[in-house]
Amino acid sequence: MSVVKINVLTVPAEQREVLEKRFAARAHAVENSDGFEWFELLRPVEGTDTYLVYTRWRDEESFQAWLEGPMKAAHRGGSTEGERPKPAASGSTLWSFEVVQQAAPKGE
């Protein structure tokens, strides 16, 4: 079954807009990756400064291939020239899960 990767990002209030704009600028960067199944950027609504970046992959190998290829390039800004912008998040943790059960609305 699929694997889920959740990147837990601590984002100070003053950096939220920066983080969301950076994700929007890279929108669709992951969609053509082999084994990619789903992406969501989850904004906290109360009581926390933690964003969740949810991705779902066919298998661990697909995620690792993306991590070592397109993801690495995206974090370099696609260029080796110029100064890299300061991270919007002040901390990051990666959670990994295997999908063992799933459900969808009836009729879909």
C-alpha positions as CSV (number, residue, x, y, z in Angstrom):
1,M,0.0,0.0,0.0
2,S,0.9,3.7,-0.2
3,V,3.1,5.6,2.2
4,V,2.3,9.0,3.7
5,K,4.9,11.7,4.5
6,I,3.9,14.5,6.7
7,N,6.4,17.4,7.1
8,V,5.6,19.2,10.3
9,L,6.7,22.8,10.0
10,T,6.9,25.3,12.9
11,V,6.1,28.7,11.3
12,P,6.0,31.9,13.2
13,A,2.9,34.0,12.5
14,E,4.9,36.7,10.6
15,Q,6.3,34.0,8.2
16,R,3.0,32.3,7.4
17,E,2.3,34.4,4.2
18,V,5.9,33.8,3.1
19,L,5.6,30.0,3.5
20,E,2.3,29.9,1.6
21,K,3.6,32.1,-1.2
22,R,6.6,29.8,-1.6
23,F,4.5,26.7,-1.8
24,A,2.2,28.5,-4.3
25,A,5.2,29.4,-6.5
26,R,6.2,25.8,-6.6
27,A,2.7,24.5,-7.2
28,H,2.6,21.5,-9.4
29,A,6.3,20.8,-8.9
30,V,5.6,17.4,-7.5
31,E,2.6,16.3,-9.6
32,N,4.5,14.7,-12.4
33,S,6.8,12.7,-10.1
34,D,6.6,8.9,-10.5
35,G,4.7,7.4,-7.7
36,F,3.2,10.7,-6.4
37,E,-0.5,10.3,-5.3
38,W,-1.5,13.4,-3.3
39,F,-0.4,16.7,-1.8
40,E,-2.0,19.1,0.8
41,L,-0.6,22.1,2.6
42,L,-2.5,22.4,5.9
43,R,-2.7,25.7,7.7
44,P,-3.3,25.8,11.4
45,V,-6.5,27.5,12.5
46,E,-6.1,27.8,16.2
47,G,-3.7,27.3,19.1
48,T,-0.6,26.3,17.1
49,D,2.1,27.6,14.8
50,T,2.4,24.2,13.1
51,Y,1.7,23.7,9.4
52,L,1.5,20.1,8.0
53,V,2.7,19.3,4.5
54,Y,0.9,16.0,3.5
55,T,2.1,13.9,0.6
56,R,1.1,10.4,-0.4
57,W,3.3,8.1,-2.5
58,R,2.9,4.7,-4.1
59,D,5.9,3.4,-2.1
60,E,9.0,4.6,-0.2
61,E,11.2,4.3,-3.3
62,S,9.1,6.8,-5.1
63,F,9.3,9.3,-2.3
64,Q,13.1,8.8,-2.0
65,A,13.6,9.3,-5.7
66,W,11.6,12.6,-5.6
67,L,13.5,13.7,-2.4
68,E,16.9,13.2,-4.1
69,G,15.8,14.7,-7.5
70,P,13.1,17.3,-7.9
71,M,12.9,18.2,-4.1
72,K,16.6,18.8,-3.8
73,A,16.5,21.1,-6.9
74,A,13.4,23.0,-5.6
75,H,15.2,23.7,-2.3
76,R,18.2,25.0,-4.2
77,G,15.9,27.4,-6.0
78,G,16.7,25.7,-9.3
79,S,19.9,27.6,-9.4
80,T,23.3,27.5,-7.9
81,E,23.7,31.3,-8.3
82,G,22.5,34.0,-5.9
83,E,21.6,34.0,-2.2
84,R,19.1,31.4,-1.0
85,P,16.2,32.9,0.8
86,K,15.9,32.4,4.6
87,P,13.6,29.5,5.5
88,A,10.0,30.5,6.6
89,A,9.8,27.7,9.1
90,S,11.8,27.7,12.3
91,G,11.7,23.9,12.6
92,S,10.8,20.8,10.7
93,T,10.1,17.2,11.5
94,L,9.2,14.4,9.0
95,W,6.6,11.8,10.0
96,S,6.3,8.6,7.9
97,F,3.3,6.3,7.8
98,E,2.1,3.3,5.8
99,V,-1.5,3.3,4.7
100,V,-3.1,0.2,6.2
101,Q,-6.8,1.1,5.7
102,Q,-8.6,3.7,3.6
103,A,-12.2,4.6,2.7
104,A,-13.8,6.9,0.2
105,P,-17.4,8.2,-0.1
106,K,-19.7,5.6,-1.7
107,G,-20.1,5.9,-5.4
108,E,-16.6,7.3,-6.0
